[in-house]
Amino acid sequence: MTAVIGLGARETDPTPAGFVRNPPGGVADLHWEHGRWTVPAESPHSLRGLRVHWPDAAPEGGAATSAVLAPLLDLAAAGVPLHAGEVPAWVIQADPALANLLADGDWLAEPPRDTPHCTAALRREEHSVRLRRHGLARRGGGAPPGAPTVSVVMASMRPGLLESALGQLARQRGVRAEVLLGLHGFPAAHEAVRRAVEACPLPVTVVEADAATPFGDVLNLAASAAGGDYVAKWDDDDWYGPDHLSDLLLALSYSGAEIVGTAAEFFYLEPLNVTIRRTDYTSEVWSDHVAGGTILLERDRFRETGGFPGLPRGVDAAFLKAAHAAGARIYRTHGLGYMLRRGASARHTWRLPLAHFLRVASNQWRGFRPSRILAP
């Protein structure tokens, strides 16, 4: 039994909302027949992916080519994993980025297994993220036009981490960022601060607060200088992929949410030299919870909420709780471009023992093992 993917106007733009990490179906065939694409009757989100079989002859003219590729871009925008054993020259010429993605069969190399350590679902989701970025951009459902300005707010008690944190910010793509850095208990004259700020090509505004100042107040002191279109929170000890901010803006655009953030999936347990992935928090869903180091919202909305609560810890959770209670819609996108660092509990404002993360892990690896979305 097959269904037809229509080529006419869409009631809603395709998005990856509702993406299923471990769908019940397998890889089905997508055929071009009688001027249309046909697929099995199941929803594409219930399938592991679709294998593309091209028309027998190349389309004649740009309009015909667009008619063939448009439904594929819709599927890509929805995050449906796609693969083609061969990609014809006319596809490569019309959309080389899509052609490269369709030719990537690495996500199919490992068959899915019903074990907690299987990485097949992870490879599949990485492929989906790359496809949805391209599909949304081509189908007009992407981030706001131009390069939006994001005011990135970071409070730090650890000068030795600033060089790495600012370096990751400098590598962000598709956005214009400014850094609002709150120094929590040490001065701007500290050698590590001067070295990190001088090496950062982004505008950096530095504010100082003594160690007794509540963490939330340090964040607000830094955020008071925000001049960007959006405000994003950044943690000094975590790792962020180069498309972290642009992925958040993408999610903000296609979801229509007031606040977006990622799922907290990848953790590096530093004392154990172990990476774990937890999948109990689903992604591409509406929620009242996102990873605190990934919160992003419009600057005016941030100010309307009153900023971060002036607490010594639990600031992110309290901010999200208050915003949600006030009616803000919160959307949680994928967490593949973000890795949290966990050291000794006393060093974090979010205090949980390392054993907790081992208990909730779906995957566990020796050493530092981020997703390929964070570190290709």
TORVOTI-260674 format. One record per residue (C-alpha): residue number from 1; x, y, z. Coordinates in steps of 0.1 Angstrom, whole numbers, plus 5000, padded with zeros to 4 digits. Last residue first. Layout:
BEGIN
+-----+------+-------+------+
! num ! east ! north !   up !
+-----+------+-------+------+
! NUM !    X !     Y !    Z !
...
+-----+------+-------+------+
# end
This chain:
BEGIN
+-----+------+-------+------+
! num ! east ! north !   up !
+-----+------+-------+------+
! 376 ! 5327 !  5161 ! 5131 !
! 375 ! 5328 !  5176 ! 5166 !
! 374 ! 5294 !  5188 ! 5179 !
! 373 ! 5273 !  5172 ! 5152 !
! 372 ! 5295 !  5142 ! 5153 !
! 371 ! 5283 !  5136 ! 5188 !
! 370 ! 5308 !  5139 ! 5216 !
! 369 ! 5331 !  5112 ! 5228 !
! 368 ! 5356 !  5123 ! 5255 !
! 367 ! 5370 !  5091 ! 5270 !
! 366 ! 5355 !  5057 ! 5275 !
! 365 ! 5320 !  5054 ! 5262 !
! 364 ! 5285 !  5050 ! 5277 !
! 363 ! 5251 !  5049 ! 5260 !
! 362 ! 5216 !  5050 ! 5275 !
! 361 ! 5229 !  5065 ! 5307 !
! 360 ! 5204 !  5071 ! 5336 !
! 359 ! 5224 !  5051 ! 5362 !
! 358 ! 5258 !  5064 ! 5351 !
! 357 ! 5245 !  5100 ! 5354 !
! 356 ! 5233 !  5094 ! 5390 !
! 355 ! 5266 !  5078 ! 5399 !
! 354 ! 5283 !  5111 ! 5391 !
! 353 ! 5265 !  5127 ! 5421 !
! 352 ! 5241 !  5156 ! 5413 !
! 351 ! 5247 !  5192 ! 5421 !
! 350 ! 5236 !  5218 ! 5396 !
! 349 ! 5255 !  5249 ! 5407 !
! 348 ! 5286 !  5229 ! 5400 !
! 347 ! 5320 !  5227 ! 5416 !
! 346 ! 5307 !  5209 ! 5447 !
! 345 ! 5295 !  5180 ! 5426 !
! 344 ! 5330 !  5170 ! 5415 !
! 343 ! 5333 !  5172 ! 5377 !
! 342 ! 5305 !  5170 ! 5352 !
! 341 ! 5310 !  5187 ! 5317 !
! 340 ! 5279 !  5191 ! 5296 !
! 339 ! 5281 !  5184 ! 5258 !
! 338 ! 5260 !  5203 ! 5232 !
! 337 ! 5256 !  5199 ! 5195 !
! 336 ! 5236 !  5167 ! 5197 !
! 335 ! 5210 !  5181 ! 5220 !
! 334 ! 5180 !  5182 ! 5197 !
! 333 ! 5153 !  5209 ! 5202 !
! 332 ! 5132 !  5216 ! 5233 !
! 331 ! 5105 !  5242 ! 5229 !
! 330 ! 5092 !  5264 ! 5256 !
! 329 ! 5059 !  5284 ! 5253 !
! 328 ! 5058 !  5313 ! 5277 !
! 327 ! 5026 !  5315 ! 5297 !
! 326 ! 5037 !  5332 ! 5329 !
! 325 ! 5040 !  5298 ! 5346 !
! 324 ! 5064 !  5287 ! 5318 !
! 323 ! 5085 !  5318 ! 5324 !
! 322 ! 5086 !  5313 ! 5361 !
! 321 ! 5095 !  5276 ! 5358 !
! 320 ! 5121 !  5283 ! 5331 !
! 319 ! 5139 !  5309 ! 5353 !
! 318 ! 5137 !  5287 ! 5384 !
! 317 ! 5153 !  5258 ! 5365 !
! 316 ! 5180 !  5280 ! 5351 !
! 315 ! 5189 !  5296 ! 5384 !
! 314 ! 5191 !  5264 ! 5405 !
! 313 ! 5220 !  5279 ! 5424 !
! 312 ! 5230 !  5311 ! 5442 !
! 311 ! 5196 !  5328 ! 5434 !
! 310 ! 5188 !  5362 ! 5421 !
! 309 ! 5162 !  5350 ! 5396 !
! 308 ! 5172 !  5355 ! 5360 !
! 307 ! 5157 !  5383 ! 5339 !
! 306 ! 5125 !  5401 ! 5348 !
! 305 ! 5103 !  5381 ! 5324 !
! 304 ! 5098 !  5412 ! 5303 !
! 303 ! 5135 !  5417 ! 5300 !
! 302 ! 5140 !  5382 ! 5285 !
! 301 ! 5110 !  5388 ! 5261 !
! 300 ! 5127 !  5420 ! 5249 !
! 299 ! 5159 !  5401 ! 5243 !
! 298 ! 5143 !  5373 ! 5223 !
! 297 ! 5149 !  5339 ! 5237 !
! 296 ! 5177 !  5313 ! 5241 !
! 295 ! 5184 !  5288 ! 5269 !
! 294 ! 5213 !  5265 ! 5262 !
! 293 ! 5232 !  5263 ! 5294 !
! 292 ! 5201 !  5255 ! 5313 !
! 291 ! 5193 !  5223 ! 5293 !
! 290 ! 5156 !  5225 ! 5285 !
! 289 ! 5125 !  5220 ! 5307 !
! 288 ! 5088 !  5231 ! 5305 !
! 287 ! 5083 !  5211 ! 5273 !
! 286 ! 5072 !  5212 ! 5237 !
! 285 ! 5090 !  5186 ! 5216 !
! 284 ! 5118 !  5183 ! 5191 !
! 283 ! 5139 !  5163 ! 5216 !
! 282 ! 5131 !  5135 ! 5241 !
! 281 ! 5146 !  5136 ! 5276 !
! 280 ! 5151 !  5099 ! 5286 !
! 279 ! 5178 !  5097 ! 5260 !
! 278 ! 5209 !  5099 ! 5282 !
! 277 ! 5244 !  5099 ! 5266 !
! 276 ! 5275 !  5091 ! 5286 !
! 275 ! 5311 !  5101 ! 5282 !
! 274 ! 5337 !  5087 ! 5306 !
! 273 ! 5370 !  5100 ! 5319 !
! 272 ! 5359 !  5090 ! 5354 !
! 271 ! 5368 !  5123 ! 5371 !
! 270 ! 5356 !  5142 ! 5340 !
! 269 ! 5321 !  5127 ! 5335 !
! 268 ! 5315 !  5141 ! 5300 !
! 267 ! 5278 !  5144 ! 5295 !
! 266 ! 5257 !  5142 ! 5263 !
! 265 ! 5219 !  5144 ! 5263 !
! 264 ! 5206 !  5176 ! 5280 !
! 263 ! 5179 !  5184 ! 5255 !
! 262 ! 5183 !  5217 ! 5238 !
! 261 ! 5169 !  5252 ! 5243 !
! 260 ! 5141 !  5274 ! 5231 !
! 259 ! 5120 !  5301 ! 5246 !
! 258 ! 5091 !  5321 ! 5231 !
! 257 ! 5081 !  5293 ! 5208 !
! 256 ! 5070 !  5296 ! 5171 !
! 255 ! 5084 !  5262 ! 5164 !
! 254 ! 5100 !  5268 ! 5130 !
! 253 ! 5117 !  5301 ! 5140 !
! 252 ! 5128 !  5293 ! 5175 !
! 251 ! 5141 !  5259 ! 5163 !
! 250 ! 5162 !  5276 ! 5137 !
! 249 ! 5175 !  5302 ! 5162 !
! 248 ! 5186 !  5274 ! 5184 !
! 247 ! 5203 !  5256 ! 5155 !
! 246 ! 5221 !  5289 ! 5147 !
! 245 ! 5233 !  5292 ! 5182 !
! 244 ! 5247 !  5256 ! 5184 !
! 243 ! 5261 !  5255 ! 5148 !
! 242 ! 5298 !  5255 ! 5158 !
! 241 ! 5292 !  5228 ! 5184 !
! 240 ! 5291 !  5237 ! 5221 !
! 239 ! 5312 !  5222 ! 5250 !
! 238 ! 5305 !  5229 ! 5287 !
! 237 ! 5326 !  5246 ! 5314 !
! 236 ! 5319 !  5283 ! 5307 !
! 235 ! 5281 !  5279 ! 5305 !
! 234 ! 5263 !  5300 ! 5279 !
! 233 ! 5229 !  5316 ! 5282 !
! 232 ! 5214 !  5332 ! 5251 !
! 231 ! 5198 !  5366 ! 5246 !
! 230 ! 5183 !  5376 ! 5213 !
! 229 ! 5181 !  5407 ! 5191 !
! 228 ! 5214 !  5419 ! 5205 !
! 227 ! 5222 !  5448 ! 5227 !
! 226 ! 5226 !  5431 ! 5260 !
! 225 ! 5243 !  5453 ! 5287 !
! 224 ! 5219 !  5443 ! 5314 !
! 223 ! 5227 !  5407 ! 5307 !
! 222 ! 5261 !  5409 ! 5325 !
! 221 ! 5245 !  5422 ! 5357 !
! 220 ! 5216 !  5397 ! 5353 !
! 219 ! 5241 !  5368 ! 5351 !
! 218 ! 5259 !  5380 ! 5382 !
! 217 ! 5226 !  5384 ! 5400 !
! 216 ! 5217 !  5348 ! 5392 !
! 215 ! 5250 !  5335 ! 5406 !
! 214 ! 5243 !  5353 ! 5439 !
! 213 ! 5270 !  5378 ! 5448 !
! 212 ! 5294 !  5366 ! 5476 !
! 211 ! 5322 !  5360 ! 5451 !
! 210 ! 5324 !  5396 ! 5442 !
! 209 ! 5310 !  5408 ! 5409 !
! 208 ! 5328 !  5421 ! 5378 !
! 207 ! 5315 !  5430 ! 5343 !
! 206 ! 5332 !  5423 ! 5310 !
! 205 ! 5318 !  5433 ! 5276 !
! 204 ! 5333 !  5412 ! 5248 !
! 203 ! 5329 !  5421 ! 5211 !
! 202 ! 5339 !  5390 ! 5191 !
! 201 ! 5374 !  5383 ! 5178 !
! 200 ! 5385 !  5365 ! 5211 !
! 199 ! 5422 !  5363 ! 5216 !
! 198 ! 5423 !  5395 ! 5236 !
! 197 ! 5395 !  5384 ! 5258 !
! 196 ! 5411 !  5350 ! 5266 !
! 195 ! 5445 !  5366 ! 5275 !
! 194 ! 5431 !  5393 ! 5296 !
! 193 ! 5409 !  5369 ! 5315 !
! 192 ! 5437 !  5344 ! 5321 !
! 191 ! 5460 !  5373 ! 5333 !
! 190 ! 5435 !  5385 ! 5359 !
! 189 ! 5429 !  5422 ! 5353 !
! 188 ! 5392 !  5416 ! 5348 !
! 187 ! 5390 !  5407 ! 5385 !
! 186 ! 5380 !  5376 ! 5403 !
! 185 ! 5349 !  5365 ! 5423 !
! 184 ! 5323 !  5360 ! 5396 !
! 183 ! 5334 !  5376 ! 5364 !
! 182 ! 5303 !  5382 ! 5343 !
! 181 ! 5310 !  5381 ! 5306 !
! 180 ! 5285 !  5395 ! 5280 !
! 179 ! 5297 !  5382 ! 5247 !
! 178 ! 5285 !  5395 ! 5214 !
! 177 ! 5274 !  5373 ! 5186 !
! 176 ! 5266 !  5376 ! 5149 !
! 175 ! 5250 !  5344 ! 5137 !
! 174 ! 5254 !  5319 ! 5109 !
! 173 ! 5284 !  5301 ! 5124 !
! 172 ! 5297 !  5300 ! 5160 !
! 171 ! 5335 !  5296 ! 5161 !
! 170 ! 5341 !  5327 ! 5182 !
! 169 ! 5318 !  5313 ! 5209 !
! 168 ! 5339 !  5281 ! 5211 !
! 167 ! 5370 !  5302 ! 5215 !
! 166 ! 5353 !  5322 ! 5242 !
! 165 ! 5346 !  5291 ! 5262 !
! 164 ! 5381 !  5276 ! 5257 !
! 163 ! 5399 !  5308 ! 5267 !
! 162 ! 5375 !  5313 ! 5296 !
! 161 ! 5381 !  5280 ! 5314 !
! 160 ! 5411 !  5290 ! 5334 !
! 159 ! 5393 !  5320 ! 5348 !
! 158 ! 5369 !  5298 ! 5367 !
! 157 ! 5341 !  5316 ! 5386 !
! 156 ! 5323 !  5324 ! 5354 !
! 155 ! 5291 !  5340 ! 5343 !
! 154 ! 5281 !  5339 ! 5307 !
! 153 ! 5255 !  5358 ! 5287 !
! 152 ! 5256 !  5356 ! 5249 !
! 151 ! 5239 !  5385 ! 5232 !
! 150 ! 5228 !  5371 ! 5198 !
! 149 ! 5227 !  5393 ! 5167 !
! 148 ! 5208 !  5378 ! 5138 !
! 147 ! 5227 !  5371 ! 5105 !
! 146 ! 5204 !  5378 ! 5076 !
! 145 ! 5169 !  5363 ! 5075 !
! 144 ! 5154 !  5347 ! 5107 !
! 143 ! 5162 !  5310 ! 5110 !
! 142 ! 5147 !  5285 ! 5085 !
! 141 ! 5113 !  5276 ! 5072 !
! 140 ! 5119 !  5290 ! 5037 !
! 139 ! 5121 !  5256 ! 5020 !
! 138 ! 5158 !  5258 ! 5012 !
! 137 ! 5169 !  5267 ! 5048 !
! 136 ! 5145 !  5242 ! 5063 !
! 135 ! 5157 !  5214 ! 5041 !
! 134 ! 5194 !  5222 ! 5047 !
! 133 ! 5191 !  5223 ! 5085 !
! 132 ! 5167 !  5193 ! 5085 !
! 131 ! 5191 !  5172 ! 5065 !
! 130 ! 5221 !  5178 ! 5088 !
! 129 ! 5199 !  5171 ! 5119 !
! 128 ! 5185 !  5139 ! 5103 !
! 127 ! 5220 !  5125 ! 5096 !
! 126 ! 5229 !  5131 ! 5133 !
! 125 ! 5197 !  5113 ! 5142 !
! 124 ! 5205 !  5083 ! 5122 !
! 123 ! 5240 !  5081 ! 5136 !
! 122 ! 5225 !  5082 ! 5171 !
! 121 ! 5199 !  5056 ! 5164 !
! 120 ! 5226 !  5032 ! 5152 !
! 119 ! 5247 !  5038 ! 5183 !
! 118 ! 5236 !  5006 ! 5201 !
! 117 ! 5247 !  5006 ! 5238 !
! 116 ! 5212 !  5001 ! 5253 !
! 115 ! 5205 !  4971 ! 5232 !
! 114 ! 5177 !  4964 ! 5208 !
! 113 ! 5199 !  4965 ! 5177 !
! 112 ! 5197 !  4989 ! 5148 !
! 111 ! 5218 !  4980 ! 5118 !
! 110 ! 5251 !  4999 ! 5116 !
! 109 ! 5261 !  5011 ! 5082 !
! 108 ! 5228 !  5029 ! 5076 !
! 107 ! 5239 !  5062 ! 5092 !
! 106 ! 5270 !  5061 ! 5071 !
! 105 ! 5249 !  5062 ! 5039 !
! 104 ! 5258 !  5097 ! 5029 !
! 103 ! 5248 !  5101 ! 4992 !
! 102 ! 5216 !  5119 ! 5001 !
! 101 ! 5236 !  5145 ! 5021 !
! 100 ! 5260 !  5151 ! 4993 !
!  99 ! 5232 !  5156 ! 4968 !
!  98 ! 5214 !  5179 ! 4992 !
!  97 ! 5245 !  5201 ! 4993 !
!  96 ! 5250 !  5199 ! 4956 !
!  95 ! 5214 !  5212 ! 4948 !
!  94 ! 5207 !  5216 ! 4911 !
!  93 ! 5240 !  5204 ! 4897 !
!  92 ! 5243 !  5174 ! 4920 !
!  91 ! 5206 !  5166 ! 4913 !
!  90 ! 5212 !  5167 ! 4875 !
!  89 ! 5243 !  5145 ! 4879 !
!  88 ! 5224 !  5116 ! 4893 !
!  87 ! 5228 !  5105 ! 4930 !
!  86 ! 5234 !  5068 ! 4935 !
!  85 ! 5225 !  5047 ! 4965 !
!  84 ! 5201 !  5074 ! 4976 !
!  83 ! 5195 !  5081 ! 5013 !
!  82 ! 5169 !  5100 ! 5033 !
!  81 ! 5164 !  5104 ! 5071 !
!  80 ! 5132 !  5123 ! 5078 !
!  79 ! 5141 !  5155 ! 5096 !
!  78 ! 5109 !  5174 ! 5086 !
!  77 ! 5130 !  5198 ! 5066 !
!  76 ! 5145 !  5168 ! 5048 !
!  75 ! 5110 !  5155 ! 5039 !
!  74 ! 5100 !  5189 ! 5026 !
!  73 ! 5133 !  5191 ! 5007 !
!  72 ! 5125 !  5157 ! 4991 !
!  71 ! 5090 !  5171 ! 4982 !
!  70 ! 5107 !  5201 ! 4964 !
!  69 ! 5133 !  5180 ! 4945 !
!  68 ! 5110 !  5167 ! 4917 !
!  67 ! 5090 !  5199 ! 4912 !
!  66 ! 5123 !  5219 ! 4913 !
!  65 ! 5137 !  5198 ! 4885 !
!  64 ! 5106 !  5203 ! 4864 !
!  63 ! 5108 !  5241 ! 4870 !
!  62 ! 5144 !  5242 ! 4861 !
!  61 ! 5141 !  5225 ! 4828 !
!  60 ! 5136 !  5189 ! 4816 !
!  59 ! 5137 !  5164 ! 4844 !
!  58 ! 5163 !  5137 ! 4841 !
!  57 ! 5150 !  5103 ! 4830 !
!  56 ! 5141 !  5072 ! 4848 !
!  55 ! 5130 !  5092 ! 4878 !
!  54 ! 5151 !  5086 ! 4910 !
!  53 ! 5147 !  5059 ! 4937 !
!  52 ! 5153 !  5074 ! 4971 !
!  51 ! 5156 !  5051 ! 5002 !
!  50 ! 5135 !  5064 ! 5031 !
!  49 ! 5143 !  5063 ! 5068 !
!  48 ! 5138 !  5046 ! 5101 !
!  47 ! 5101 !  5048 ! 5095 !
!  46 ! 5074 !  5060 ! 5119 !
!  45 ! 5082 !  5097 ! 5111 !
!  44 ! 5076 !  5089 ! 5074 !
!  43 ! 5039 !  5081 ! 5083 !
!  42 ! 5030 !  5047 ! 5071 !
!  41 ! 5013 !  5043 ! 5037 !
!  40 ! 5045 !  5034 ! 5020 !
!  39 ! 5059 !  5061 ! 4997 !
!  38 ! 5051 !  5075 ! 4963 !
!  37 ! 5067 !  5106 ! 4947 !
!  36 ! 5048 !  5121 ! 4918 !
!  35 ! 5050 !  5126 ! 4881 !
!  34 ! 5036 !  5092 ! 4872 !
!  33 ! 5059 !  5073 ! 4895 !
!  32 ! 5090 !  5086 ! 4914 !
!  31 ! 5097 !  5060 ! 4941 !
!  30 ! 5105 !  5063 ! 4978 !
!  29 ! 5115 !  5029 ! 4993 !
!  28 ! 5112 !  5021 ! 5030 !
!  27 ! 5139 !  5018 ! 5057 !
!  26 ! 5125 !  5001 ! 5088 !
!  25 ! 5094 !  5008 ! 5109 !
!  24 ! 5090 !  5010 ! 5147 !
!  23 ! 5108 !  5044 ! 5151 !
!  22 ! 5137 !  5048 ! 5176 !
!  21 ! 5145 !  5085 ! 5178 !
!  20 ! 5111 !  5098 ! 5167 !
!  19 ! 5110 !  5134 ! 5155 !
!  18 ! 5078 !  5150 ! 5168 !
!  17 ! 5087 !  5185 ! 5155 !
!  16 ! 5111 !  5182 ! 5126 !
!  15 ! 5093 !  5208 ! 5106 !
!  14 ! 5074 !  5209 ! 5074 !
!  13 ! 5055 !  5242 ! 5066 !
!  12 ! 5018 !  5240 ! 5072 !
!  11 ! 4988 !  5238 ! 5048 !
!  10 ! 5012 !  5230 ! 5020 !
!   9 ! 5005 !  5242 ! 4984 !
!   8 ! 5008 !  5215 ! 4957 !
!   7 ! 5033 !  5188 ! 4951 !
!   6 ! 5015 !  5159 ! 4968 !
!   5 ! 5033 !  5130 ! 4984 !
!   4 ! 5013 !  5100 ! 4974 !
!   3 ! 5007 !  5070 ! 4996 !
!   2 ! 5014 !  5034 ! 4990 !
!   1 ! 5000 !  5000 ! 5000 !
+-----+------+-------+------+
# end
